Amino acid sequence: MAKIDAPIKSVTLLEDRAQVKRCTKVKVKKGRNKFSVEEVSPVICDKTLLVRANDEAVKVNDSRVKREYKILREDMPEEAAALKEKIDVLARESEGLEDESERVSERLDLYERVLERTLNDIAVDAAWGRKPDKSLADKLGEMEGEVAKALRSSLELSHKQEKLSEKENDLQIQYSAKLTPSSKRGADIELELIADEDKEVELTIEYLVPGAVWRPRHRARLEGDEVHFETEGCVWQNTGEPWEDVQLYFSTERPSLGSEVPLLQSDLLRKKDKPKEEVVEIRQQNIETTGLGRAGGKKQAPELPGIDDAGEVQHLKGAAKSTIPSNGRPFRVPLFGFKAEVKPGLRLLPELSSSVYVRTEQANKGTHPVLAGPVDLIRNGGFVGRSKVLYIAPEEEFELGWGPDPYLRAHRFSQQDEKERGLLSNWNTIEYTVIIKLSNVGPTDKKLEVQERIPVSEVDKVVVNFDKEKTKGAPKGPDDDGIVKWDVTLPPFGHETLVLHYTIEKHKDIKGL
């Protein structure tokens, strides 16, 4: 089986996986030809493997994925040889110590036998009343000295052998590590081609792999009366194969949703006991969103996972070839950008913040829609924060916030007063008053929009009334969502006070307000 090189030419990133495309040219002979493409992703989806030849005279008879443990690095012969030489030196030294230790042990045995015989001769002479031979006594002293010397030598040799053995074991471990390369699960693609004649053919290999994700990210830069908007694809991949100098494509297709028609299950209605009292909860809703388009300013920007493409599949191409290693780290790939004129303004949401924020209204002047995602905001050359945008179609208007205006101040106070209509009445009235104090400490006029809200009742026994006479500042609204707006112009170092007044009438059966 011949090995062929089929580098990755392009990768199409889907929401939660990637489609890899490899290309190569091979020379085939008439008849059966077998090839293998090595070191592909070990998590390749086998059923998605597709191999095509650009010539009808060549048929792809078989294609499969073969998995096994793959060697990650080559042996290191120079380092291993150096370690082996050291080990051999130690082995020879150890053999020498062993030989010497045997010789010392033999001498010690000999000395001990001679010493034992000498002691026996002295004991016999003593038993017969003979004086011990002076030569025997001298010999005994010499033997005792040799025995002690042999014992010291034996102990020293034993200690040397122990140290030498430890050193040899350490070197042996290092040597084994050099000879045993690290490995991990890998995969090869095996191909069988049948050709009608000898020729060169171009092969295209495609397959899906999990472990790859992309999400849109944006960067907006405010320069004078223009905003420079850039869109990037943020890529993470840990597929087991690096993508080196490849063309990336970004798609919002969702193959994970499947193709089977869902089965409609029965919807059973069950009777429940009616509660004795009704509890009303105040549902908190955000006033501000960044998008102004088809969502009507009500939809919130989605969080990960998932890409909001407004139901229309988008296909985007990376601006240049990229290299994405398989390490799970994020990499940003430029996609497209545009410039647009802005309509500046100021907005205050005192219920949420005491700061008056600089905002701009602009349109998507690009040829592609802007997908929902986070936006890094840059103003006056510095990073001012991060926001979100919703799906923005071409030519659709949207808003961006650029941080607080340093010259505007706001303070909000609220109070409520509950009153009973009478002993015979089942209704109570709660009066709400919101006071907003504004000040401009700058040297120029400031035009701003102030937004507040009043509750919107969905319960018959709860009635909300907007008190226009007690409300000050000539506001607009409230609209269907209960939003009240003021258009305020503050002169240099000027002040303004706005008042919002409304009542809530509730039946005594209602709890929770």
C-alpha positions in Angstrom: 0.0 0.0 0.0 1.5 3.3 -1.2 1.6 6.2 1.2 0.4 9.6 -0.3 0.4 13.1 1.1 -3.0 14.8 1.0 -2.7 18.2 2.7 -5.7 20.0 4.1 -6.8 22.7 1.6 -9.9 24.1 3.2 -12.1 23.7 6.3 -15.8 24.6 6.6 -16.7 25.4 10.2 -20.2 24.6 11.2 -21.8 25.5 14.5 -20.4 22.5 16.4 -18.2 20.6 14.0 -16.0 21.0 10.9 -15.9 19.6 7.3 -12.3 19.0 6.3 -11.3 18.9 2.6 -8.0 17.3 1.4 -6.6 17.3 -2.1 -3.8 15.4 -3.8 -2.6 14.0 -7.1 -1.7 10.4 -7.5 -0.4 8.2 -10.4 -2.4 5.0 -10.9 -1.7 1.9 -12.9 -4.3 -0.1 -14.8 -6.1 -2.3 -12.4 -6.3 -2.1 -8.6 -4.3 0.6 -6.7 -4.1 0.9 -2.9 -3.1 4.1 -1.1 -3.1 5.4 2.5 -3.3 8.9 3.8 -1.6 9.0 7.3 -2.2 11.0 10.4 -5.7 12.2 9.9 -8.0 13.2 12.8 -8.6 10.2 15.1 -12.2 11.4 15.8 -13.2 11.5 12.1 -16.8 10.5 11.5 -16.4 7.4 9.4 -19.8 7.5 7.7 -19.1 11.0 6.4 -15.9 10.0 4.6 -16.2 10.9 0.9 -13.5 10.3 -1.8 -13.9 11.6 -5.3 -11.7 11.3 -8.4 -11.8 14.0 -11.2 -11.6 11.3 -13.9 -14.3 8.9 -14.9 -11.7 6.3 -15.9 -10.8 5.9 -12.2 -13.3 4.5 -9.8 -13.1 4.7 -6.0 -13.8 1.1 -5.1 -13.3 1.4 -1.3 -12.4 4.0 1.4 -12.1 3.4 5.1 -10.6 4.7 8.3 -8.1 2.6 10.1 -7.3 3.6 13.7 -4.3 2.7 15.8 -1.8 4.1 18.2 0.5 6.5 16.3 4.1 7.5 17.1 4.3 11.1 17.9 8.1 11.6 17.8 11.2 9.8 16.3 13.8 7.9 18.3 16.8 9.8 19.4 19.8 7.6 18.3 22.6 10.0 19.3 21.3 10.5 22.8 20.4 6.8 23.2 23.9 5.8 22.0 25.6 8.1 24.5 23.4 6.6 27.3 24.1 3.1 26.1 27.9 3.7 26.2 27.6 5.0 29.8 25.6 2.0 30.8 28.2 -0.4 29.2 31.0 1.4 31.1 29.1 0.9 34.3 28.3 -2.7 33.5 32.0 -3.4 33.0 32.9 -1.6 36.2 30.2 -3.6 38.0 31.6 -6.9 36.6 35.0 -5.9 37.9 33.6 -5.2 41.3 31.9 -8.5 41.3 35.1 -10.3 40.4 37.0 -8.5 43.1 34.3 -9.2 45.6 34.5 -12.9 44.8 38.3 -12.9 45.2 38.0 -11.1 48.6 35.3 -13.6 49.7 37.6 -16.5 48.7 40.5 -14.9 50.6 38.3 -14.4 53.6 37.2 -18.0 53.6 40.8 -19.1 53.3 41.8 -16.8 56.2 39.0 -18.0 58.3 39.9 -21.7 57.7 43.6 -21.1 58.5 42.6 -19.1 61.6 40.3 -21.9 62.7 43.1 -24.5 62.3 45.6 -22.3 64.1 43.3 -21.9 67.0 42.7 -25.7 67.2 46.5 -26.3 67.3 46.9 -23.8 70.1 44.0 -25.5 72.0 45.7 -28.9 71.6 49.0 -27.7 72.8 47.3 -26.1 75.8 45.5 -29.4 76.6 48.8 -31.3 76.7 50.5 -28.6 78.8 52.8 -27.5 76.0 53.6 -23.8 75.6 52.2 -22.4 72.4 54.6 -22.1 69.5 55.6 -18.4 69.1 55.3 -18.8 65.3 51.7 -19.8 65.8 51.0 -16.8 67.9 52.5 -14.5 65.3 50.6 -16.3 62.6 47.4 -15.9 64.6 47.9 -12.1 64.7 48.6 -11.9 61.0 45.5 -14.0 60.3 43.3 -11.7 62.4 44.7 -8.7 60.6 44.1 -10.2 57.2 40.5 -11.2 58.2 39.7 -7.7 59.4 41.2 -6.2 56.2 39.2 -8.6 54.0 36.0 -7.7 55.9 36.6 -4.0 55.3 37.3 -4.6 51.6 34.1 -6.7 51.3 32.0 -3.9 52.9 33.6 -1.2 50.7 33.0 -3.3 47.6 29.4 -4.0 48.6 28.8 -0.2 49.1 30.3 0.6 45.7 28.2 -2.1 44.0 25.1 -0.6 45.5 25.9 2.9 44.3 26.8 1.7 40.9 23.6 -0.3 40.6 21.5 2.8 41.4 23.3 4.8 38.8 22.9 2.1 36.2 19.2 1.8 36.9 18.7 5.6 36.4 20.6 5.5 33.1 18.6 2.5 32.1 15.3 4.3 32.7 16.6 7.3 30.6 17.7 4.9 27.9 14.4 3.2 27.7 12.6 6.5 27.5 14.7 7.4 24.4 13.9 4.1 22.8 10.2 4.2 23.5 8.6 7.1 21.7 5.4 8.6 23.1 2.2 7.7 21.2 -1.5 8.5 21.0 -4.6 7.3 19.2 -4.3 8.1 15.5 -6.0 7.3 12.2 -5.2 6.6 8.5 -7.4 6.7 5.5 -7.1 3.7 3.2 -8.2 3.9 -0.4 -8.7 1.4 -3.2 -8.9 2.8 -6.8 -9.6 0.9 -10.0 -8.2 2.5 -13.1 -8.8 1.6 -16.7 -5.3 2.8 -17.7 -2.1 4.2 -16.4 -2.6 8.0 -15.7 -2.5 10.7 -13.1 -5.7 11.6 -11.2 -6.7 14.3 -8.7 -8.4 13.1 -5.5 -10.6 15.0 -3.2 -11.1 13.7 0.3 -13.8 15.2 2.6 -15.0 14.2 6.1 -16.6 15.7 9.2 -14.9 15.9 12.6 -16.3 17.0 16.0 -14.3 19.1 18.4 -14.4 22.3 16.3 -16.5 25.3 17.1 -16.8 28.9 15.8 -18.7 31.9 16.9 -18.9 35.4 15.5 -17.2 38.3 17.3 -17.2 42.0 16.3 -15.1 45.1 16.8 -16.5 48.6 16.5 -14.2 51.7 16.4 -15.8 55.2 16.6 -13.8 57.8 14.7 -15.5 61.2 14.5 -18.8 60.8 12.7 -18.0 57.3 11.4 -18.0 53.9 12.8 -15.6 51.2 11.5 -17.2 47.8 12.1 -15.3 44.5 11.7 -16.5 41.0 12.0 -14.3 38.0 12.9 -14.8 34.3 13.3 -13.5 33.0 16.6 -12.4 29.4 16.1 -11.6 26.7 18.6 -10.5 23.2 17.5 -9.2 20.1 19.2 -9.7 17.6 16.4 -6.3 15.9 16.7 -5.0 17.4 13.4 -3.5 20.9 12.8 -5.0 23.1 10.1 -1.9 24.7 8.5 -2.3 27.4 5.9 -5.8 26.5 5.0 -8.8 28.4 3.6 -11.5 28.7 6.3 -15.2 28.9 5.5 -17.8 29.7 8.2 -21.3 28.4 8.0 -24.4 28.6 10.2 -25.8 25.3 9.0 -26.9 23.0 11.9 -26.4 19.3 10.9 -26.9 18.5 14.6 -30.6 19.2 14.3 -31.0 16.1 12.2 -33.2 15.4 9.1 -36.0 13.3 10.6 -39.4 14.7 10.9 -40.3 15.0 14.6 -43.2 13.0 16.0 -46.1 15.0 17.4 -47.1 13.6 20.8 -50.5 13.8 22.4 -51.2 16.9 24.6 -53.2 15.8 27.6 -55.3 18.3 29.5 -55.6 17.6 33.2 -57.8 19.4 35.8 -56.1 21.2 38.6 -57.7 22.7 41.7 -58.2 26.4 41.6 -56.1 28.3 44.1 -57.9 30.4 46.7 -55.8 33.5 46.0 -54.2 35.0 42.9 -50.5 35.9 43.1 -49.2 38.5 40.7 -45.5 38.6 39.9 -43.7 41.5 38.4 -41.8 40.2 35.3 -38.6 42.2 34.9 -37.7 43.1 31.3 -34.7 44.9 30.0 -35.5 48.3 28.4 -32.4 48.6 26.3 -31.2 46.4 23.5 -28.5 47.1 21.0 -30.4 46.1 17.9 -33.1 48.3 16.3 -34.1 46.1 13.4 -36.6 43.4 12.7 -36.8 42.3 16.4 -38.4 45.6 17.3 -36.0 46.2 20.1 -37.5 43.4 22.2 -35.4 40.4 21.5 -32.3 39.8 23.5 -28.9 38.8 22.1 -28.4 35.1 22.4 -25.8 33.5 24.6 -23.5 30.6 23.6 -24.1 28.0 22.4 -25.9 28.7 19.1 -25.7 31.2 16.3 -28.6 33.5 15.5 -28.8 33.8 11.7 -32.5 34.8 11.6 -33.4 31.5 10.0 -31.3 32.2 6.8 -28.1 30.0 6.5 -25.0 32.2 6.1 -21.8 31.1 4.4 -18.8 33.4 5.0 -15.2 33.1 3.7 -12.1 33.9 5.8 -10.3 37.0 4.5 -7.0 35.1 4.2 -5.6 31.6 4.8 -5.1 30.7 8.4 -3.2 28.2 10.6 -5.2 26.8 13.5 -3.4 24.3 15.8 -5.3 21.6 17.5 -4.9 22.9 21.1 -8.4 24.1 22.0 -7.3 27.8 22.2 -9.3 30.5 20.5 -8.1 32.1 17.2 -9.7 35.1 15.5 -10.0 35.0 11.7 -11.0 38.3 9.9 -14.2 37.9 7.8 -15.5 41.3 6.6 -16.0 44.9 7.6 -17.7 48.2 6.7 -17.7 51.9 7.4 -20.9 53.8 8.2 -22.0 57.3 9.2 -23.4 57.6 12.6 -26.2 59.6 14.3 -24.9 60.4 17.7 -27.1 60.8 20.8 -27.3 60.5 24.6 -29.6 58.1 26.5 -30.3 57.8 30.2 -32.0 54.7 31.8 -32.1 55.9 35.5 -33.7 52.7 36.8 -30.6 50.8 35.6 -27.8 53.3 35.9 -27.1 56.9 36.9 -24.8 57.4 33.9 -25.9 59.0 30.7 -24.5 56.9 27.8 -23.2 58.0 24.5 -25.0 56.1 21.7 -24.8 56.0 18.0 -27.3 54.9 15.4 -25.9 53.5 12.2 -26.8 51.1 9.4 -25.1 47.9 8.3 -23.3 49.0 5.1 -21.7 45.7 4.4 -22.7 43.1 1.9 -23.2 40.4 4.6 -25.6 40.4 7.6 -24.0 40.9 11.0 -24.6 37.8 13.1 -25.6 38.1 16.7 -22.6 38.2 19.1 -20.4 40.3 21.3 -18.8 43.6 20.2 -15.6 45.1 21.5 -16.0 48.9 21.6 -13.1 51.3 20.9 -13.5 55.0 21.3 -10.8 57.7 21.1 -8.2 55.0 20.6 -9.1 53.1 23.8 -11.2 50.1 24.8 -14.4 51.4 26.4 -16.2 48.1 27.0 -18.1 45.2 25.4 -21.7 45.1 24.2 -23.8 42.7 22.1 -25.7 43.0 18.8 -28.5 41.0 17.4 -28.8 39.8 13.8 -28.5 42.8 11.6 -29.4 42.6 7.9 -27.7 44.7 5.3 -28.9 48.3 5.4 -30.6 47.6 8.7 -30.1 50.2 11.5 -28.8 49.3 14.9 -27.5 51.1 18.0 -24.2 50.9 19.9 -23.3 52.4 23.3 -19.9 54.0 23.9 -19.8 54.6 27.6 -20.9 57.4 29.8 -20.8 61.2 29.1 -18.5 62.7 31.7 -20.4 66.0 31.9 -23.9 64.7 32.7 -25.2 63.6 36.1 -28.4 61.9 37.2 -30.1 61.0 40.5 -33.3 58.9 40.8 -35.7 58.7 43.8 -38.8 56.6 44.0 -41.6 56.4 46.6 -44.9 54.6 47.0 -48.0 55.2 49.1 -50.8 52.6 49.6 -54.3 53.8 50.2 -57.6 52.0 50.9 -60.8 53.2 49.3 -63.0 52.4 52.2 -64.3 49.7 54.4 -66.9 48.5 51.9 -64.5 48.5 49.0 -62.5 45.5 47.9 -59.9 47.6 46.0 -56.7 49.3 47.2 -54.7 51.9 45.4 -50.9 52.2 45.4 -49.4 55.5 44.2 -45.9 55.5 42.7 -43.7 58.6 42.2 -40.4 58.6 40.5 -38.2 61.7 40.6 -35.2 62.2 38.3 -32.8 65.1 38.7 -30.5 65.9 35.9 -27.5 68.2 35.7 -25.0 69.3 33.0 -21.6 70.4 34.3 -20.2 70.9 30.8 -19.8 74.1 28.7 -22.1 73.0 25.9 -25.8 72.0 25.4 -26.7 68.4 25.9 -29.6 66.7 24.2 -30.6 63.4 25.8 -33.3 60.8 25.8 -34.6 59.6 29.2 -36.5 56.3 29.6 -38.6 55.0 32.4 -41.2 52.4 32.6 -44.5 51.6 34.3 -46.0 48.2 34.8 -48.2 46.6 32.1 -51.1 44.6 33.7 -52.2 41.3 32.2 -54.6 40.6 35.1 -58.2 41.9 35.3 -58.0 42.6 39.0 -54.9 44.8 38.6 -55.3 48.2 36.8 -52.4 50.5 36.1 -53.2 54.2 35.5 -50.7 56.7 34.1 -51.2 60.1 35.8 -50.3 62.6 33.1 -51.2 65.7 35.2 -48.7 64.9 38.0 -46.0 63.7 35.6 -43.6 66.5 34.7 -41.5 67.1 31.7 -43.9 66.4 28.8 -43.0 62.8 28.2 -44.0 60.5 25.3 -46.0 57.4 26.1 -46.4 55.1 27.8 -46.3 52.7 24.8 -47.6 49.2 24.8 -44.5 48.0 26.7 -45.0 50.7 29.4 -42.0 52.7 28.3 -42.1 56.4 29.0 -39.6 58.7 27.1 -38.5 62.3 27.7 -36.5 64.4 25.2 -34.5 66.8 27.3 -32.1 69.6 26.4 -29.8 70.7 29.2 -28.0 74.1 28.8 -24.4 74.6 30.0 -24.3 74.0 33.8 -28.1 73.6 33.7 -30.5 71.5 35.8 -33.8 69.7 35.2 -36.2 67.7 37.3 -38.5 65.0 35.8 -41.4 63.4 37.6 -43.2 60.2 36.7 -46.5 59.4 38.5 -48.8 56.4 38.2 -51.1 54.3 40.3 -51.9 50.6 40.6 -55.4 49.6 41.7 -55.6 46.0 42.9 -58.3 43.8 44.2 -57.9 42.4 47.7 -57.7 38.9 46.2 -54.5 39.8 44.6 -51.3 39.0 46.5 -47.7 39.8 45.6 -47.8 43.6 45.0 
